Every structure is written in C-alpha cells, then in structure tokens.
Amino acid sequence: MKIKNRLSLYFTAISTLVLITVEVIICIIFNSSTKSNFYSQLMDRATVAAQVYLEADEISADSLSHVRERYFKRLPGEVVRFYDDKNAASFIKDKDQYWNDAIINQVRKTGELEFTQAKRQTVGIYYNDNQGNFVILVSAIDEQGNNRSKDLIKSMAALLACAMVSLFLMSRWFAEKSLEPIDKLIHEMDKVSAGNLSMRVDEGNGKDEISALATNFNKLLGNLENAFELQQSFVINASHELRTPITSIIGEIEISLNKLRSAEEYQQVLRSILADAERLNTTTTSLLELAQVDMNFTQLSVYPVAVDDLIWEIHDYWVSKIGKGMLHVNILHLPDDAERLQVTANKPLLAVALNNIIANAFKFSANKKVNCDLYVDDTIIKITVTDAGIGIPSEEQKKVFESFYRGTNGKYFHGTGIGLYVTRKIIGLFNGTIEINSSIGIGTSIIISFNREL
C-alpha cells in the first residue's frame, strides 16, 4: 500500500475514533439530560397528584381546576399510586399493588426516589397530609425522549458516515500535497543511472526532512560518481600509461635477442630498459597514489579549518625544505570575526592541494621565489599562489587539470601529471573553485576561492 493511502486511512481511522467518542459522549449527555428532565416531569406529576387527591379540600376551585388541567394530560404508560401507612393503595380505583413493599418503604425512608425499570422511569415522594402520610409513586414511558434519542443516534450515524468519507478525501488530498515533493524526488531519482551519476536532484529550500533526504542522496551520488570515476580513471590511465613503457621494454628485448650484440650494445639496451622500468615504477606509484586519494574522498571527515594557520604551517614546511624567504606569505586582508577564516574541509587533504600547487610553482620556476597571498573578508576566502616560471599556454590551462596531462612546455620537467588533477578534486570536494592566470615566460597565478553566504 502506498504511503499516501496508508496515511489517509490512519488519519481517517483516528479522526473517526475521535468523532465516535465525541458522539457517544454527546448521546450519553443527551440521554442523561432527557432522563433528568423526565424525572422532573414525573416529580411534578407526583406533586400535582398529591394536590388533586389530598389537597383538594384546601385550595380554591379555580386552582383545583388548573391543577386538574395539568394533571389530566396523561403521559404514555402513566401509572400513579398512593400508598398509606400500611402500604395499601388508596384513591385510585385500581387497587393492584403495582410496587412492592421494599420500594414503598425505600421512598418512605429517603423522602424521594428515582429509578428506572426497562424503558419505564419512576419517581416516588413521601407526602405528609392531614388525611395521613402517603407514599406517591408515579411512573411513565418517555416515548418522546426515546424517539429524540433514536433520531439523534440516526443523525449522528449519518453525520459519521459523511464525515468519514469527507475525512478520507481531505486526508488523501492532504497526503498527496504533503508527499508531492517526495514524488518529485522519486521521479528525479528514476532518471539517475550509472551513465549519468553527475546528475543531482533538487534539494529544495533545505529546511525540511525531504530536503535533508535529497541532500544526503546527492552526497551518495557524489560518492558513487567518485567511485565510478576512480574505476574508469584507473583503468584508462593504467592502460594508457603502462602500455607504453611495457611495449618499449618488450620491443627492446626482442630487438636485442635477434642477434648477438657487443657488451656495449647490451649495456645500452639494459640502460634503456632500466629507464623504461623506472618510468613504469613511477607511473605505477602515481596510479596507486591517485587511487588512494580517490578512495579517501568516500571516507572523508570534514570540520572547520583555519586557513591562516594552515598557510603558516605550509610556510614552515617549505622553509625547512627549500630555505627561508623562498615562499613569501602576504596577508592582504583579514576579517574581524575569526570564524570567517575557517573553511569546512579536511585539513590533510587541503594541505595536499596547496602543497601540490606550491611544489609546481617551485618546479616550473627553477626554485625561484614563490608568493602566497591570502585575502579573507565576510564573503570569500581567496588564496593565490604566484610563481615566475615558464607559464602555461592559454589553450592548455584547462587541460592541466586532467589526470596525467602534461603541458607541451613542461614535458622536460620530472612529473606524472596528476598533481593538479588531485588538487582540483580536493578543492571541488570542499565547494571551492580553482582558476589559472598564466603568461608564457612570465609566470603563473593559481587562485583558490571559497565563497560563503552572509
């Protein structure tokens, strides 16, 4: 059963139970009020009967006529009995002992009594008169009240049936409206497949559970996309980067085995094979490092990282590695609020990204001085690393972020071409951006930016 139908049924059942409870209470109150009113009416009848039969000699003719008019409007199934001190019926022609001695004595003892037998209601009063002390019992059936109770029950049942239908329809509509974002989310999820893991579902306003679900789903897609990229990247890079040195090694061995060669020629072949083997070893190591970095992305823990502290730690590292003054840190602007210096990231990975950029700056500038500028305000954190190196051709500035890509003017420098690829992935993982400004023969500036909302 769909959630919307289940919610509708649950809501209808709960509402119906509440309505039934309310209706039962109303019926109980109504019946109690009706009974109480009828008891009052019977009590009046008992008083009128006493006036007619016992006080007739003490009231005026007009008053007696008025009392008789009230009294002679009989109630359905009305029974009136007077009982003297001996519990014998008096005044009424019918001398049957309608009530037993126990009830008569109970009235005499309590002064007044009300009770119900089947559909019949009865009241009794103890009346003192100059003719003697009498117990007066009056009983009747409240047909009008019973009919009103039945009509009320029928009306309540009809109202309950209409209310149940209305509640189900309204709850069904409400459930559809409430679950509409989930239906939309499901529809968007259906479009996701292994071939388009880059697709993301709409996260809405980010303030409710559905937005949280969409956000977590997008994070899951990001992890899956990274895992698929890892697999594809590793296979493609391995097949491309490993095939060349292996093919070269095989070819050189086959050529050297075609005929006997001099010791010098064999040494030359071995040196060539050693160079290819070293290249193969470097490539394999780079591939494994790349795979390790990619796998770390799926097991990442993030927390606030103070960017200024991290940059000074990196500065100290390069001072110990290259020397004092080679990496110059410029603090261009800092905000008053220290929290504005923090970016949500993984500190070791962020250090890897910055060190990759700085390492490239030193490498491609032949260890000339490198500047690292930090600018932070209420809306942005910007880190700029500038070198005076060989520069990057404009048509290649986007390609340098591809795995194992090496610029045409950088092929004579030692490297594997994965540093900037890893850097871009790390910066993107922490919702940052990276861009390059470079001129051939002048130098390169790499700008990392983290924007935040006010």
For each residue, the residues with C-beta under 8 A, 3 or more apart:
1: 5 6
2: 5 6
3: 6 7 175 179 182
4: 7 8 172 175 176 179
5: 1 2 8 9 172 175
6: 1 2 3 9 10
7: 3 4 10 11 171 175 178 179
8: 4 5 11 12 168 171 172 175
9: 5 6 12 13 168
10: 6 7 13 14
11: 7 8 14 15 167 171 174 175
12: 8 9 15 16 164 167 168 171
13: 9 10 16 17
14: 10 11 17 18
15: 11 12 18 19 163 167 171
16: 12 13 19 20 160 163 164 167
17: 13 14 20 21
18: 14 15 21 22
19: 15 16 22 23 160 163
20: 16 17 23 24 160
21: 17 18 24 25
22: 18 19 25 26
23: 19 20 26 27 156 159 160
24: 20 21 27 28
25: 21 22 28 29
26: 22 23 29 30 152 156
27: 23 24 30 31 149 152 153 156
28: 24 25 31 32
29: 25 26 32 33
30: 26 27 33 34 148 149 152
31: 27 28 34 35 149
32: 28 29 35 36
33: 29 30 36 37
34: 30 31 37 38 142 145 148 149
35: 31 32 38 39 116 121 142 145
36: 32 33 39 40
37: 33 34 40 41 145
38: 34 35 41 42 121 140 142 145
39: 35 36 42 43 114 121 123
40: 36 37 43 44
41: 37 38 44 45 75
42: 38 39 45 46 75 121 122 123 138 139 140
43: 39 40 46 47 112 123 125 138
44: 40 41 47 48
45: 41 42 48 49 71 75 78 80 123 138 140
46: 42 43 49 50 80 123 124 125 136 137 138
47: 43 44 50 51 125
48: 44 45 51 52 67 70 71
49: 45 46 52 53 71 80 82 136 138
50: 46 47 53 54 55 125 127 129 134 136
51: 47 48 54 55 56 59 64 67
52: 48 49 55 56 64 67 68 71
53: 49 50 56 82 91
54: 50 51 82 127 129 131 134
55: 50 51 52 58 59 129
56: 51 52 53 59 64
57:
58: 55
59: 51 55 56 63 64 67
60: 63 64
61: 64 65
62: 65 66
63: 59 60 66 67
64: 51 52 56 59 60 61 67 68
65: 61 62 68 69
66: 62 63 69 70
67: 48 51 52 59 63 64 70 71
68: 52 64 65 71 72
69: 65 66 72 73
70: 48 66 67 73
71: 45 48 49 52 67 68
72: 68 69
73: 69 70
74: 78
75: 41 42 45 78 140 141 142
76: 140 141 142 143
77: 120 139 140 141 143
78: 45 74 75 138 139 140
79: 98 137 138 139 140
80: 45 46 49 92 136 137 138 139
81: 89 92 98 99 136 137 138
82: 49 53 54 89 90 91 92 134 135 136
83: 87 88 89 90 99 104 134 135 136 137
84: 87 88 90 132 133 134
85: 132 133
86:
87: 83 84 97 101 104 105 135
88: 83 84
89: 81 82 83 92 94 95 96 97 98
90: 82 83 84 134
91: 53 82
92: 80 81 82 89 95
93:
94: 89 98
95: 89 92
96: 89
97: 87 89 100
98: 79 81 89 94 137 139
99: 81 83 103 104 122 124 137
100: 97 103 104
101: 87 104 105
102: 105 106
103: 99 100 106 107 113 115 124 137
104: 83 87 99 100 101 107 108 124 135 137
105: 87 101 102 108 109
106: 102 103 109 110 113 124
107: 103 104 110 111 112 113 124 125 126 135 137
108: 104 105 126 133 135
109: 105 106
110: 106 107 113 126
111: 107 125 126
112: 43 107 123 124 125 126
113: 103 106 107 110 122 123 124
114: 39 121 122 123 124
115: 103 121 122
116: 35 120 121 122
117: 120 122 139
118:
119: 141 142 146
120: 77 116 117 139 140 141
121: 35 38 39 42 114 115 116 139 140 141 142
122: 42 99 113 114 115 116 117 137 138 139
123: 39 42 43 45 46 112 113 114 137 138 139
124: 46 99 103 104 106 107 112 113 114 135 136 137 138
125: 43 46 47 50 107 111 112 135 136
126: 107 108 110 111 112 133 134 135
127: 50 54 133 134 135 136
128: 133
129: 50 54 55 132 133 134
130:
131: 54 134
132: 84 85 129
133: 84 85 108 126 127 128 129
134: 50 54 82 83 84 90 126 127 129 131
135: 82 83 87 104 107 108 124 125 126 127
136: 46 49 50 80 81 82 83 124 125 127
137: 46 79 80 81 83 98 99 103 104 107 122 123 124
138: 42 43 45 46 49 78 79 80 81 122 123 124
139: 42 77 78 79 80 98 117 120 121 122 123
140: 38 42 45 75 76 77 78 79 120 121
141: 75 76 77 119 120 121 146
142: 34 35 38 75 76 119 121 145 146
143: 76 77 146 147
144: 147 148
145: 34 35 37 38 142 148 149
146: 119 141 142 143 149 150
147: 143 144 150 151
148: 30 34 144 145 151 152
149: 27 30 31 34 145 146 152 153
150: 146 147 153 154
151: 147 148 154 155
152: 26 27 30 148 149 155 156
153: 27 149 150 156 157
154: 150 151 157 158
155: 151 152 158 159
156: 23 26 27 152 153 159 160
157: 153 154 160 161
158: 154 155 161 162
159: 23 155 156 162 163
160: 16 19 20 23 156 157 163 164
161: 157 158 164 165
162: 158 159 165 166
163: 15 16 19 159 160 166 167
164: 12 16 160 161 167 168
165: 161 162 168 169
166: 162 163 169 170
167: 11 12 15 16 163 164 170 171
168: 8 9 12 164 165 171 172
169: 165 166 172 173
170: 166 167 173 174
171: 7 8 11 12 15 167 168 174 175
172: 4 5 8 168 169 175 176
173: 169 170 176 177
174: 11 170 171 177 178
175: 3 4 5 7 8 11 171 172 178 179
176: 4 172 173 179 180
177: 173 174 180
178: 7 174 175
179: 3 4 7 175 176 182 183
180: 176 177 183 184
181: 184 185 204 210
182: 3 179 185 186 210 213
183: 179 180 186 187
184: 180 181 187 188 202
185: 181 182 188 189 201 202 210 213 214 217
186: 182 183 189 190
187: 183 184 190 191
188: 184 185 191 192 201 202
189: 185 186 192 201 217
190: 186 187
191: 187 188 196 199
192: 188 189 196 197 199 201 221
193: 196 197
194: 197 228
195:
196: 191 192 193 199
197: 192 193 194 221 224 225 228
198: 225
199: 191 192 196 221
200: 203 218 221
201: 185 188 189 192 214 217 218
202: 184 185 188 214
203: 200 206 211 214 215 218
204: 181 207 208 210 211 214
205: 208 211
206: 203 211 212 215
207: 204 211
208: 204 205 211 212
209: 212 213
210: 181 182 185 204 213 214
211: 203 204 205 206 207 208 214 215
212: 206 208 209 215 216
213: 182 185 209 210 216 217
214: 185 201 202 203 204 210 211 217 218
215: 203 206 211 212 218 219
216: 212 213 219 220
217: 185 189 201 213 214 220 221
218: 200 201 203 214 215 221 222
219: 215 216 222 223
220: 216 217 223 224
221: 192 197 199 200 217 218 224 225
222: 218 219 225 226
223: 219 220 226 227 297 298
224: 197 220 221 227 228
225: 197 198 221 222 228 229
226: 222 223 229 230 294 297 298
227: 223 224 230 231 294 298
228: 194 197 224 225 231 232
229: 225 226 232 233 294
230: 226 227 233 234 291 294 295
231: 227 228 234 235
232: 228 229 235 236
233: 229 230 236 237 290 294 403
234: 230 231 237 238 287 290 291
235: 231 232 238 239
236: 232 233 239 240
237: 233 234 240 241 287 290 403 404
238: 234 235 241 242 287
239: 235 236 242 243
240: 236 237 243 244 404
241: 237 238 244 283 286 287 404
242: 238 239 245 246 280 283 284 287
243: 239 240 246 247
244: 240 241 247 248
245: 242 248 249 276 277 279 280 283
246: 242 243 249 250 280
247: 243 244 250 251
248: 244 245 251 252 272 276
249: 245 246 252 253 273 276 277 280
250: 246 247 253 254
251: 247 248 254 255
252: 248 249 255 256 269 272 273 276
253: 249 250 256 257 269 273
254: 250 251 257 258
255: 251 252 258 269
256: 252 253 261 265 266 269
257: 253 254
258: 254 255
259:
260:
261: 256 265 266 269
262: 265 266
263: 266 267
264: 267 268
265: 256 261 262 268 269
266: 256 261 262 263 269 270
267: 263 264 270 271
268: 264 265 271 272
269: 252 253 255 256 261 265 266 272 273
270: 266 267 273 274
271: 267 268 274 275
272: 248 252 268 269 275 276
273: 249 252 253 269 270 276 277
274: 270 271 277 278
275: 271 272 278 279
276: 245 248 249 252 272 273 279 280
277: 245 249 273 274 280 281
278: 274 275 281 282
279: 245 275 276 282 283
280: 242 245 246 249 276 277 283 284
281: 277 278 284 285
282: 278 279 285 286 416
283: 241 242 245 279 280 286 287 416
284: 242 280 281 287 288
285: 281 282 288 289
286: 241 282 283 289 290 404 416 418
287: 234 237 238 241 242 283 284 290 291
288: 284 285 291 292
289: 285 286 292 293 418
290: 233 234 237 286 287 293 294 403 418 421 422
291: 230 234 287 288 294 295
292: 288 289 295 296
293: 289 290 296 297 349 352 422 425 426
294: 226 227 229 230 233 290 291 297 298 425
295: 230 291 292 298 299
296: 292 293 299 300 349
297: 223 226 293 294 300 425 429
298: 223 226 227 294 295
299: 295 296
300: 296 297 346 349 429
301: 346
302: 344 345 346 430
303: 344 345 346 347
304: 339 342 343 344
305: 310 342 343 344 345 346 347 350
306: 309 310 338 341 342
307: 310 311 341 342 343 374 376 381 383
308: 311 312 331 334 341 374 376
309: 306 312 313
310: 305 306 307 313 314 347 350 351 354
311: 307 308 314 315 329 354 372 374 383
312: 308 309 315 316 329
313: 309 310 316 317 351
314: 310 311 317 318 327 351 354 355 358 372
315: 311 312 318 319 327 329 372
316: 312 313 319 320
317: 313 314 320 321 355
318: 314 315 321 322 326 327 358 362
319: 315 316 322 323 324 326 327
320: 316 317
321: 317 318
322: 318 319 326 327 362 367
323: 319 326
324: 319
325: 328 369
326: 318 319 322 323 362 367 369 370
327: 314 315 318 319 322 358 369 370 372
328: 325 369 370 371 372
329: 311 312 315 372 373 374
330: 371 372 373 374
331: 308 334 374
332: 373 374 375
333: 375 376 377
334: 308 331 341 374 376
335: 338 340 341 376 377 378
336:
337: 340 378
338: 306 335 341 342
339: 304 342
340: 335 337 376 377 378 381 452
341: 306 307 308 334 335 338 376 381
342: 304 305 306 307 338 339
343: 304 305 307 350 381 430 432 450
344: 302 303 304 305 430 431
345: 302 303 305 349 350 430
346: 300 301 302 303 305 349 350 430
347: 303 305 310 350 351
348: 351 352
349: 293 296 300 345 346 352 353 426 429
350: 305 310 343 345 346 347 353 354 426 430
351: 310 313 314 347 348 354 355
352: 293 348 349 355 356 422 423 426
353: 349 350 356 357 422 423 426 427 448
354: 310 311 314 350 351 357 358 383 385 448
355: 314 317 351 352 358 359
356: 352 353 359 360 419 420 422 423
357: 353 354 360 361 385 420 423 446 448
358: 314 318 327 354 355 361 362 370 372 385
359: 355 356 362 363 419
360: 356 357 363 364 387 419 420
361: 357 358 364 365 370 385 386 387 389 444 446
362: 318 322 326 358 359 365 367 368 370 387
363: 359 360 367 389 413 414 415
364: 360 361 387 389 390 410 413 444
365: 361 362 368 370 387 388 389 390 443
366: 389
367: 322 326 362 363
368: 362 365 387 388 389
369: 325 326 327 328 388
370: 326 327 328 358 361 362 365 385 386 387
371: 328 330 384 385 386 387
372: 311 314 315 327 328 329 330 358 383 384 385 386
373: 329 330 332 382 383 384 386
374: 307 308 311 329 330 331 332 334 382 383
375: 332 333 380 381 382 384
376: 307 308 333 334 335 340 341 380 381 382
377: 333 335 340 380
378: 335 337 340 452 454
379: 451 452 454
380: 375 376 377 449 450 451 452
381: 307 340 341 343 375 376 449 450 452
382: 373 374 375 376 447 448 449 450
383: 307 311 354 372 373 374 447 448 449
384: 371 372 373 375 445 446 447 448
385: 354 357 358 361 370 371 372 445 446
386: 361 370 371 372 373 443 444 445 446
387: 360 361 362 364 365 368 370 371 443 444
388: 365 368 369 442 443
389: 361 363 364 365 366 368 443 444
390: 364 365 409 410 440 441
391: 409 438 439 440 441 442 443 444
392: 396 397 400 407 409 410 436 438 440 444
393: 396 397 407 408 409 440
394: 397 438
395: 399
396: 392 393 399 400 407 408
397: 392 393 394 400 436 438
398: 401
399: 395 396 402 405 407
400: 392 396 397 405 407 420 436
401: 398 405 420 421 423 424 434
402: 399 405 417 421
403: 233 237 290 417 418 421
404: 237 240 241 286 416 417 418 421
405: 399 400 401 402 417 421
406: 410 411 415 417
407: 392 393 396 399 400 410 411
408: 393 396 411
409: 390 391 392 393 440
410: 364 390 392 406 407 413 415
411: 406 407 408
412:
413: 363 364 410
414: 363
415: 363 406 410 419
416: 282 283 286 404 419
417: 402 403 404 405 406 421
418: 286 289 290 403 404 421 422
419: 356 359 360 415 416 422 423
420: 356 357 360 400 401 423 424
421: 290 401 402 403 404 405 417 418 424 425
422: 290 293 352 353 356 418 419 425 426
423: 352 353 356 357 401 419 420 426 427 434
424: 401 420 421 427 428 434
425: 293 294 297 421 422 428 429
426: 293 349 350 352 353 422 423 429 430
427: 353 423 424 430 432 433 434 448
428: 424 425 431 432 433 434
429: 297 300 349 425 426
430: 302 343 344 345 346 350 426 427 450
431: 344 428 450
432: 343 427 428 448 449 450
433: 427 428 448 449 451
434: 401 423 424 427 428 446 447 448 449
435: 446 447 449
436: 392 397 400 444 445 446 447
437: 444 445 447
438: 391 392 394 397 442 443 444 445
439: 391 442 443 444
440: 390 391 392 393 409
441: 390 391
442: 388 391 438 439
443: 365 386 387 388 389 391 438 439
444: 361 364 386 387 389 391 392 436 437 438 439
445: 384 385 386 436 437 438
446: 357 361 384 385 386 434 435 436
447: 382 383 384 434 435 436 437
448: 353 354 357 382 383 384 427 432 433 434
449: 380 381 382 383 432 433 434 435
450: 343 380 381 382 430 431 432
451: 379 380 433
452: 340 378 379 380 381
453:
454: 378 379
